[in-house]
Amino acid sequence: MKITDLLRPEAIKVGATATSRDDAIDQLVALQDAAGNITDKVAYKKAIMAREEEFSTAVGDGIAIPHAKTAAVKRPGLAAMTVPGGTDWNSLDGAPADLMFMIAAPEGENNAHLEILAQLSKLLMHQEFADALRAAKTPEEFMAAIDAAEATREEAEAKKAEPVAKAASSLPDILAITACPTGIAHTYMAAESLEKKAAEMGVTIKVETQGSVGAKNVLTAEEVAHAKGVIIAADKNVDRARFGGKQVLSTNVTAGISEPEKLIQTILDGEAPVQEGEVAAASAGAEKDSAWHVIYKHLMNGVSHMLPFVIGGGILTAIAFLVDQPGLGTSTYGSSIPAAAFFKTIGGEAFGLMLPILAGFIAMSIADRPGLAPGFVGGLFAKGGYSLAYLALLNADPDAASAACVSGGFIAALFAGFAAGYMTLGIERLCDRMPASLEGIKPMLIYPLLGTLAIGAVMFVLNPIFGAINTGLNNWLNGMGTTNIVLLGAVVGGMMSIDMGGPFNKAAYVFGTGALAAGTTSGQIIMASVMVGGMVPPLAIALSTTFFKNKWSKADRDAGIVNYIMGLSFITEGAIPFAAADPGHVLPSCIIGSAVAGAISAACGCTSPAPHGGAWVIAVIGNPVMYLVALVVGSVVGALILSFWKKPYAAGA
């Protein structure tokens, strides 16, 4: 697809006059309407003006790019106008705007046409291209100038490809991220401006663009470790955690367009503030993940997005039981009074979203945004347990049809997420051969339609298998005797310390929340063991650094104090720095302490209806005194083993 595929002669006006910015916008909206790109002129103009109120779309050098992404757009398109006399547009440099492109983008998922609009934005940063457009006498000359510029750019990119491949081992001096709320024009103009200026200054730069088409040219850990600093030119939130220990200069996207030299020079002079945190270690081979690590990253994307629903919903549900003292011991316990029902309803709805969210974001991690809808639907099927038997019975016997729906729980949701993601990728590959003219409808129509249909069909067939597995697991949990559940408590408690936030830790936590979701007492016992096991490592470290000072450096002792709070808050990751420095002593000690705590908690029948919160949700814990005993005993055991096993600290050793 080319830029001129989105621009028709009837949407171009050359040599126009405009008395004001609003007059120019009215003319451009009329051009969009004449080209058949919009369905509602009033709604489209309203969206255009809303974007102008956020920040002027006049980017300087006489160029303005008003744009909107709205349901009033029927198909992606451009309108263009030259105004030789110019008109005031409150531009960055104060110059009147005399070259205007208006972008119409339909609502929906990522669209291939946005890639084309990004290329247009980059081309407009080149003076010779803009001047050629201004000189055009007819719409046909205007379009010919665009085609010529695109051909020149493609030729230049092809010539650069081989040298770039050969120099892949060289790392950029400076990194940058550009982003704007709509991610249509300014994101790419800022990137082009920074790249141009860096080339003039003899500085190598790599720019990650976070636009509507997703993140492109993503910065690697190796590049971050090597770079002098990072420029973030963005009008939306950008995660800066990966830049710990590096200079990070944060500004708005328009500064990236108008002041690239100043931004680059600030980094080169070492005058930008340093981001808190540690520099991420990286090596040339660090980017090649193993198959297991790739799967783990997809899984963690789902789990990390699921946790807020689990935690928020779980704690609100726990509050409902705490409030409902009048219903204690009755079948309506948790909702027998309005206040309890209020918390339980909100908590239950939030908690009930965890399976669709888990599956949806696993699929999105695999297939980007096109995978989200199929993954979410797959998660809903996993939760609902729909099957072919349900379809067969639906009309004849609705009650029997409902009974045939057996939820597959976490196992089904995990499968649905991965299946939806990889099936969506397969659909994308199959659609690669479609005509370029259909690029725009792929993410809006083809991917969600075929992806959702495919995962729905698969789950209809496989849900009975997952339902049987889930039912068997729940029956096993409910039928456990005291000895067995104590053993299970020790296992899941110990797993929380094996890698402190890694795969084993997350597996134990997911198992605990899955057991909790079953709504059984056994499930709450397992959840309590998981949580107490996760609280032990930071507390064991804190106790050891406090009472066995000769085993630790001063820096370790100072850092150990924070672990009291992290341990009580169920943040196992607080022990990671200590485990990384001395895994041979720290990990076994913490694993034993966590296993002891998990076993004691289970043996005493401690229950937790809340999936998070640590000691701060003690009010809703069943048998809270023994739960605290389990926590203290496990932490002390871990601290004593570590402290007597570990050699005394020797400075410089």
C-alpha positions in Angstrom: 0.0 0.0 0.0 1.2 3.5 -0.9 0.4 6.9 0.5 -1.6 7.8 -2.6 -3.8 4.7 -2.0 -5.3 6.8 0.9 -5.4 10.1 -1.0 -7.8 10.8 -3.9 -7.7 13.7 -6.3 -11.1 14.9 -5.0 -9.6 15.2 -1.5 -6.8 17.6 -2.6 -7.1 21.4 -2.9 -4.1 23.4 -4.2 -3.8 27.1 -4.0 -6.6 27.5 -1.5 -7.3 30.5 0.8 -8.2 30.1 4.5 -9.0 33.0 6.8 -8.3 31.0 10.0 -7.4 27.6 11.3 -11.1 26.7 11.8 -11.8 27.8 8.2 -9.0 25.5 7.0 -10.3 22.6 9.1 -13.8 23.1 7.7 -12.4 22.9 4.1 -10.4 19.8 4.9 -13.4 18.1 6.5 -15.4 18.9 3.4 -12.6 17.3 1.3 -12.8 14.1 3.5 -16.5 14.0 3.0 -16.2 14.5 -0.8 -13.8 11.5 -0.9 -16.3 9.4 0.9 -14.0 8.8 3.9 -16.4 9.9 6.7 -20.0 9.2 7.6 -20.7 12.2 9.9 -19.0 15.5 9.2 -20.1 17.0 12.5 -18.8 14.1 14.7 -15.6 13.9 12.7 -14.9 17.7 13.0 -15.6 17.4 16.8 -13.0 14.7 17.1 -10.5 16.9 15.1 -11.1 19.9 17.3 -10.8 17.8 20.5 -7.3 16.8 19.3 -6.4 20.4 18.6 -7.4 21.4 22.1 -4.9 18.9 23.5 -2.1 20.4 21.5 -1.7 22.2 18.2 -1.2 19.8 15.3 0.9 22.5 13.4 4.4 21.1 13.8 6.3 24.0 12.4 7.9 24.8 9.0 4.4 25.6 7.7 3.1 22.1 8.2 -0.1 21.1 10.0 -1.4 17.5 10.3 -4.8 17.6 12.0 -6.0 14.0 12.7 -8.7 12.0 14.5 -9.5 8.4 15.1 -13.2 8.1 15.5 -16.3 6.0 14.6 -17.3 8.8 12.2 -14.6 7.5 9.8 -15.9 5.0 7.3 -12.5 4.2 5.8 -8.9 5.4 6.3 -8.1 8.4 4.2 -6.3 11.6 3.7 -7.2 15.1 2.7 -4.6 17.7 1.7 -4.5 21.4 1.0 -1.9 24.0 0.1 -2.6 27.6 1.2 0.0 29.9 -0.4 -0.8 32.8 1.9 -0.8 30.6 5.0 -3.0 30.8 8.0 -2.3 31.0 11.8 -2.4 27.6 13.4 -0.6 28.3 16.7 2.4 26.3 15.4 5.5 25.4 17.3 7.7 28.0 15.6 5.0 30.6 15.2 5.0 30.4 11.4 1.7 30.3 9.5 0.6 26.9 8.1 0.5 26.6 4.3 0.7 22.8 3.8 -1.9 20.7 5.5 -2.8 17.0 5.6 -5.9 15.8 7.5 -5.9 12.2 8.6 -9.1 10.2 9.0 -8.5 6.9 10.9 -11.4 4.5 11.8 -11.7 3.2 15.4 -10.7 -0.4 16.0 -7.5 -2.5 16.2 -4.2 -1.7 14.7 -4.5 -1.0 11.0 -1.9 -1.4 8.2 -2.9 2.0 6.9 -1.3 3.6 10.0 2.1 2.4 8.8 1.5 4.4 5.6 0.5 7.5 7.6 3.7 7.1 9.6 5.7 7.1 6.4 4.0 10.3 5.3 4.7 11.9 8.7 8.4 11.1 8.3 8.6 12.4 4.7 7.1 15.7 5.7 10.2 16.3 7.9 12.2 16.7 4.7 12.1 20.2 3.3 12.5 19.3 -0.4 9.4 17.0 -0.2 7.3 19.7 1.5 8.4 22.3 -1.1 7.5 20.0 -4.0 4.0 19.6 -2.6 3.7 23.4 -2.2 4.8 23.9 -5.8 2.1 21.5 -7.2 -0.4 23.3 -9.5 -2.9 20.4 -9.7 -4.0 17.5 -7.5 -2.3 15.2 -10.0 1.0 17.0 -9.6 0.5 16.8 -5.8 0.1 13.0 -5.9 3.0 12.6 -8.4 5.3 14.4 -5.9 4.2 12.0 -3.2 4.8 8.9 -5.4 8.3 10.3 -6.4 9.2 10.8 -2.8 8.1 7.4 -1.8 10.1 5.8 -4.6 13.2 7.7 -3.6 12.8 6.6 0.1 12.3 3.0 -0.8 15.4 3.1 -3.0 17.4 4.7 -0.1 16.1 2.1 2.4 17.1 -0.7 0.1 20.6 0.7 -0.3 20.9 1.0 3.5 19.7 -2.5 4.2 22.9 -4.3 3.4 25.3 -2.0 5.4 22.9 -2.1 8.3 22.9 -5.9 8.4 26.7 -5.9 8.3 27.0 -3.4 11.1 24.4 -5.1 13.3 27.0 -5.6 16.0 27.5 -1.8 16.5 25.3 -0.4 19.2 23.8 3.1 19.2 25.2 5.9 21.3 21.7 7.3 22.3 18.3 5.7 22.5 14.9 7.4 22.2 11.2 6.6 22.5 8.6 8.7 20.8 4.9 8.5 21.5 1.7 10.6 21.3 -1.8 9.9 22.5 -3.1 9.0 19.0 0.1 7.6 17.7 -0.6 8.6 14.2 1.6 11.5 13.1 3.7 13.2 15.8 5.2 9.9 17.0 6.9 9.3 13.7 7.7 12.9 12.9 9.6 13.2 16.2 11.5 9.9 15.4 12.4 11.2 12.0 13.6 14.5 13.4 15.8 12.9 16.0 17.3 10.5 13.5 18.0 13.3 11.0 19.7 15.5 13.6 21.7 12.6 15.1 23.1 11.8 11.6 24.1 15.5 11.1 25.8 15.5 14.5 27.7 12.2 13.8 25.8 10.4 16.6 24.3 7.0 16.3 20.7 6.7 17.6 17.9 4.2 17.7 14.3 5.4 18.1 11.5 3.1 19.4 8.1 4.4 18.2 5.1 3.6 20.3 2.3 4.4 17.8 -1.1 3.1 16.9 0.5 0.2 15.0 2.2 -0.9 18.2 5.8 -0.5 19.4 8.3 -0.7 16.5 12.1 -0.8 16.5 11.9 -1.9 20.1 15.0 -1.2 22.2 16.9 -4.2 23.4 18.5 -4.8 26.8 21.9 -4.9 25.2 21.4 -1.5 23.6 20.1 0.0 26.8 23.2 -1.3 28.7 25.5 0.3 26.1 23.8 3.7 25.5 24.9 7.0 27.0 21.2 7.8 27.7 17.6 7.8 26.6 15.4 10.5 25.2 11.7 10.0 25.9 9.7 12.4 23.7 6.1 11.4 24.6 2.7 12.8 25.5 1.7 9.6 27.2 3.1 7.4 29.9 6.1 5.4 28.9 7.5 2.6 31.2 11.0 3.8 32.3 11.9 0.9 34.6 14.1 -0.7 32.0 16.4 2.3 32.0 17.5 2.1 35.6 21.0 3.7 36.1 20.9 5.5 32.7 20.4 9.2 31.9 16.7 9.6 30.9 15.6 12.9 29.4 11.8 13.1 29.4 10.0 15.7 27.4 6.9 16.1 25.1 6.7 14.8 21.6 6.7 18.2 20.0 10.2 18.9 21.5 11.4 15.8 19.7 10.2 17.4 16.5 11.4 21.0 17.1 14.4 20.6 19.4 16.2 17.4 18.5 19.7 18.9 18.7 19.1 20.3 22.2 17.8 16.9 23.4 20.7 14.9 21.9 23.3 17.4 23.2 21.9 17.2 26.8 22.5 13.5 26.8 26.0 13.8 25.3 26.9 16.4 27.9 25.7 14.2 30.7 23.2 16.7 32.0 20.0 14.6 32.0 18.8 13.1 35.3 19.6 9.5 36.0 16.8 7.0 36.3 16.5 5.2 39.6 17.3 1.5 39.7 20.1 -0.7 38.5 21.4 -1.0 35.0 20.0 -4.2 33.4 22.8 -6.6 32.5 22.8 -7.7 28.9 25.0 -9.6 26.5 24.9 -10.3 22.8 23.2 -13.6 23.3 20.7 -12.4 25.8 18.1 -11.6 23.2 17.9 -15.3 22.0 15.3 -16.7 24.4 14.8 -20.4 24.8 11.5 -21.9 23.9 10.6 -22.3 27.6 11.5 -18.7 28.3 9.3 -17.5 25.5 6.4 -19.5 26.8 7.1 -18.2 30.3 7.1 -14.6 29.2 3.7 -15.1 27.5 2.4 -16.8 30.6 3.6 -14.0 32.9 2.0 -11.4 30.7 -1.3 -13.1 31.3 -0.6 -13.5 35.1 0.6 -10.0 35.6 -2.6 -8.5 34.0 -4.8 -11.0 35.9 -3.4 -10.2 39.3 -5.1 -6.9 39.9 -8.5 -8.6 39.3 -7.6 -11.5 41.5 -6.2 -9.2 44.3 -8.9 -6.5 44.2 -11.7 -9.0 43.8 -10.4 -11.4 46.3 -9.8 -8.8 49.1 -13.2 -7.2 48.5 -14.8 -10.7 48.8 -12.8 -11.3 52.0 -14.1 -8.0 53.4 -17.7 -9.2 52.7 -17.1 -12.2 54.9 -15.5 -10.0 57.6 -18.5 -7.6 57.6 -21.1 -10.4 57.5 -21.0 -11.4 61.2 -24.9 -11.9 61.3 -24.6 -14.5 58.6 -21.8 -16.5 60.3 -22.5 -20.2 59.9 -25.5 -19.8 57.6 -25.8 -20.7 53.9 -25.9 -16.9 53.0 -22.7 -16.1 54.9 -21.0 -13.3 53.0 -24.1 -11.7 51.6 -26.8 -11.9 54.3 -26.7 -8.2 54.9 -26.7 -5.4 52.3 -23.2 -4.1 53.2 -21.7 -7.6 52.8 -23.6 -8.2 49.6 -22.2 -4.9 48.3 -18.6 -6.0 48.8 -19.2 -9.5 47.6 -20.9 -8.5 44.4 -18.1 -6.1 43.4 -15.4 -8.5 44.5 -17.1 -11.5 42.8 -17.5 -9.7 39.5 -13.9 -8.6 39.5 -12.6 -12.0 40.6 -14.8 -13.6 37.9 -12.8 -11.8 35.2 -9.5 -13.4 36.0 -9.8 -16.3 33.5 -10.7 -14.2 30.5 -8.0 -11.7 31.4 -5.4 -14.4 31.8 -6.2 -16.0 28.5 -6.7 -12.7 26.7 -3.3 -11.2 27.7 -1.4 -14.5 27.0 -2.9 -14.4 23.5 -2.0 -10.7 23.2 1.6 -11.4 24.2 1.8 -13.9 21.4 -0.1 -12.2 18.6 -0.1 -8.5 19.8 -3.5 -6.8 19.7 -5.2 -9.1 17.2 -4.9 -11.9 19.7 -6.7 -10.1 22.5 -10.3 -10.7 21.4 -9.8 -14.4 20.6 -7.9 -14.9 23.8 -10.6 -13.2 25.9 -13.3 -15.2 24.3 -11.3 -18.4 24.9 -11.1 -17.5 28.6 -14.8 -16.9 28.8 -15.4 -20.4 27.3 -12.9 -21.8 29.8 -14.9 -20.2 32.6 -18.3 -21.1 31.2 -17.4 -24.7 30.2 -19.5 -24.7 27.0 -19.4 -27.9 25.0 -21.0 -29.8 22.1 -23.2 -31.5 24.7 -24.5 -28.1 25.7 -25.4 -27.3 22.1 -27.2 -30.6 21.7 -29.3 -30.2 24.8 -29.9 -26.4 24.7 -33.3 -26.5 23.0 -34.6 -29.8 24.3 -33.6 -29.5 27.9 -32.1 -26.1 29.0 -31.5 -27.3 32.6 -29.6 -30.3 31.4 -27.7 -28.1 29.0 -26.6 -25.8 31.8 -25.5 -28.9 33.9 -23.4 -30.0 30.9 -21.3 -26.8 31.3 -18.4 -27.7 33.5 -15.7 -25.0 33.9 -12.1 -26.1 33.0 -10.7 -23.4 35.3 -7.1 -22.3 35.1 -5.9 -25.2 33.0 -8.5 -24.5 30.3 -7.8 -20.7 30.4 -4.1 -21.3 30.0 -4.7 -23.5 27.0 -7.2 -21.1 25.5 -4.7 -18.2 25.8 -1.9 -20.0 24.1 -4.2 -21.6 21.5 -5.8 -18.3 20.6 -2.5 -16.5 20.3 -0.9 -19.1 18.1 -4.0 -19.6 16.0 -4.2 -15.8 15.4 -0.6 -15.8 14.3 -1.4 -18.6 11.9 -4.4 -16.6 10.5 -2.1 -13.6 10.1 0.4 -15.7 8.1 -2.4 -17.0 5.9 -3.6 -13.5 5.2 -0.2 -12.3 4.1 -1.1 -13.2 0.5 -4.3 -11.1 0.4 -4.4 -8.1 -1.9 -2.8 -4.9 -0.5 -6.1 -3.1 -0.8 -7.5 -5.3 2.0 -4.8 -4.5 4.5 -6.9 -2.1 6.4 -9.7 -4.6 7.1 -7.5 -7.4 8.4 -7.1 -6.2 12.0 -10.6 -4.8 12.2 -12.5 -7.7 10.6 -10.6 -10.7 9.5 -8.3 -11.4 12.5 -11.0 -11.0 15.2 -13.6 -12.8 13.2 -11.6 -15.8 12.3 -9.6 -15.9 15.5 -12.7 -15.8 17.7 -14.5 -18.4 15.5 -11.4 -20.7 15.7 -10.9 -20.6 19.5 -14.7 -20.9 20.1 -14.8 -24.1 18.0 -11.8 -25.6 19.7 -13.1 -24.9 23.2 -16.5 -26.4 22.3 -14.7 -29.6 21.6 -12.0 -29.7 24.3 -13.9 -28.1 27.3 -15.2 -31.4 28.6 -11.7 -32.7 28.9 -10.6 -29.6 30.9 -13.8 -29.7 32.9 -13.1 -33.3 33.9 -9.5 -32.5 34.9 -10.7 -29.4 36.9 -13.4 -31.4 38.7 -11.0 -34.2 39.5 -8.6 -31.7 41.0 -11.2 -30.0 43.1 -12.5 -33.4 44.3 -9.0 -34.4 45.2 -8.5 -31.2 47.2 -11.8 -31.6 49.0 -11.0 -35.2 49.9 -7.6 -34.6 51.3 -7.0 -35.8 54.9 -5.1 -33.7 57.4 -1.7 -35.4 56.6 -2.1 -34.9 52.8 -3.1 -31.2 53.0 -0.2 -30.5 55.4 2.1 -32.1 52.8 0.6 -30.0 50.1 0.9 -26.9 52.2 4.6 -27.6 52.7 5.1 -28.1 48.9 3.3 -24.9 47.8 4.9 -22.9 50.6 8.4 -24.1 49.6 7.8 -23.4 45.9 7.2 -19.8 46.7 10.9 -19.5 47.7 12.5 -21.6 44.9 12.8 -18.6 42.6 11.1 -15.8 44.4 8.9 -14.4 41.6 10.0 -16.8 38.9 8.2 -19.8 37.3 8.0 -22.0 40.4 6.8 -19.1 42.5 4.1 -18.1 40.0 3.1 -21.7 39.5 2.4 -22.1 43.2 0.6 -18.8 43.3 -1.6 -19.6 40.3 -2.4 -23.0 41.8 -3.4 -21.3 45.0 -5.6 -18.7 43.3 -7.1 -21.5 41.2 -7.9 -23.5 44.4 -9.4 -20.4 45.9 -11.6 -19.8 42.9 -13.2 -23.2 43.5 -14.8 -21.7 46.6 -13.9 -24.6 49.0 -12.4 -24.6 52.4 -9.5 -26.7 51.1 -8.9 -24.0 48.5 -8.6 -21.3 51.2 -6.2 -23.5 53.2 -4.0 -23.9 50.1 -4.1 -20.1 49.5 -3.1 -19.4 53.1 -0.1 -21.7 52.8 0.9 -20.1 49.5 0.7 -16.6 51.0 2.6 -17.4 54.2 5.3 -19.3 52.2 5.8 -16.2 50.1 6.1 -13.9 53.1 8.9 -15.9 54.7 12.0 -15.2 52.5 12.1 -11.4 53.0 11.4 -11.8 56.7 14.1 -14.5 57.1 16.6 -12.2 55.4 15.5 -9.2 57.6 15.9 -11.3 60.8 19.3 -12.6 59.8 20.6 -9.1 58.8 19.3 -7.7 62.1 20.5 -10.3 64.6 23.5 -11.8 62.8 25.3 -8.6 61.7 28.7 -10.3 61.3 27.4 -12.3 58.4 26.4 -9.3 56.3 28.0 -6.1 54.9 26.7 -2.8 56.1 24.9 -2.3 52.8 23.1 -5.7 53.2 22.1 -4.8 56.8 20.7 -1.5 55.6 18.8 -3.1 52.8 17.6 -5.9 55.1 15.4 -3.5 57.1 13.2 -2.9 54.1 12.5 -6.6 53.9 10.4 -6.5 57.1 7.8 -4.4 55.2 8.1 -6.4 52.0 7.7 -9.7 53.8 4.7 -8.5 55.8 3.2 -7.2 52.5 3.7 -10.6 50.7 6.3 -9.2 48.3 8.6 -12.2 48.0 10.8 -10.4 45.5 12.4 -8.4 48.3 14.7 -11.3 48.9 15.9 -11.5 45.3 19.1 -9.3 45.6 20.3 -11.5 48.5 19.4 -14.7 46.8 21.2 -13.5 43.6 24.4 -12.7 45.6 24.5 -16.0 47.5 22.0 -18.5 46.1 23.8 -21.5 47.6 23.0 -20.4 51.1 19.9 -18.1 50.8 17.7 -20.3 48.6 17.8 -23.6 50.6 17.3 -21.7 53.9 14.3 -19.8 52.6 12.8 -22.9 50.9 12.9 -24.8 54.2 11.5 -21.9 56.2 8.7 -21.4 53.7 7.8 -25.1 53.6 7.7 -25.1 57.4 5.4 -22.1 57.5 3.1 -23.6 54.8 2.9 -26.9 56.6 2.0 -25.3 60.0 -0.6 -23.1 58.4 -2.3 -26.0 56.7 -2.0 -28.3 59.8 -3.8 -25.6 61.9 -6.5 -25.2 59.2 -5.7 -21.5 58.6 -7.7 -20.2 55.7 -7.4 -17.1 53.5 -10.3 -15.9 51.3 -7.9 -13.1 50.1 -5.3 -14.0 47.5 -2.9 -11.2 48.5 -2.2 -8.6 51.2 0.0 -10.6 53.5 -0.2 -9.7 57.2 -2.4 -6.6 56.3 -5.4 -8.9 55.7 -5.0 -10.8 59.0 -8.5 -9.8 60.0 -10.0 -12.1 57.3 -7.7 -15.0 57.9 -9.2 -18.1 59.5 -7.4 -19.0 62.7 -5.2 -15.8 62.6 -3.2 -16.5 65.8 -1.8 -19.8 64.4 -1.3 -18.2 61.0 1.0 -15.6 62.7 2.7 -18.4 64.6 3.3 -20.2 61.3 4.8 -17.0 59.8 7.1 -16.4 62.8 8.3 -20.0 63.1 8.9 -20.3 59.3 10.8 -17.0 59.2 12.9 -17.8 62.3 13.8 -21.3 60.9 14.9 -19.8 57.6 16.9 -17.1 59.4 18.6 -19.5 61.7 19.6 -22.0 59.0 20.9 -19.1 56.8 22.8 -17.4 59.6 24.5 -20.5 61.0 25.3 -21.8 57.5 26.6 -18.6 56.0 30.2 -17.7 56.6 31.0 -14.4 58.4 31.3 -11.4 56.0 34.8 -10.4 55.1 35.3 -7.0 53.5 36.8 -7.3 50.0 36.1 -11.1 49.9 
